């Protein structure tokens, strides 16, 4: 797996999110194939939820378990746009990072 490598698209984004608030990146083109979307808190006591939907459409995958990170996997289609929403469901502000990984060849590799 490697970071999303689609032209003019973010692979990683984040910021400080207030308690019970969210941020959303809309119209994300993920290309075609297997994708993993990850959102993580800066603290183990955070509660981060993640929702991926077709742009202006239904949620296709979500992870709303009560934990400090959220992970969803999905098969995406070329030319289709998605909205990625990360939510801090906790009781305090947290720094939340969200990223899209593509599985298989073509991703920007992360070397140790």
Secondary structure, DSSP 8 states (H G I E B T S, - for coil): -EE---TT--SEEEEEE-TTEEEEEEEEE--SEEEEEEEEESSTT--EEEEEEETTS-EEEEE--SSSEEEEEEEE-TT-EEEEEEEE-SSS-EEEEEEEEE-STTSB----
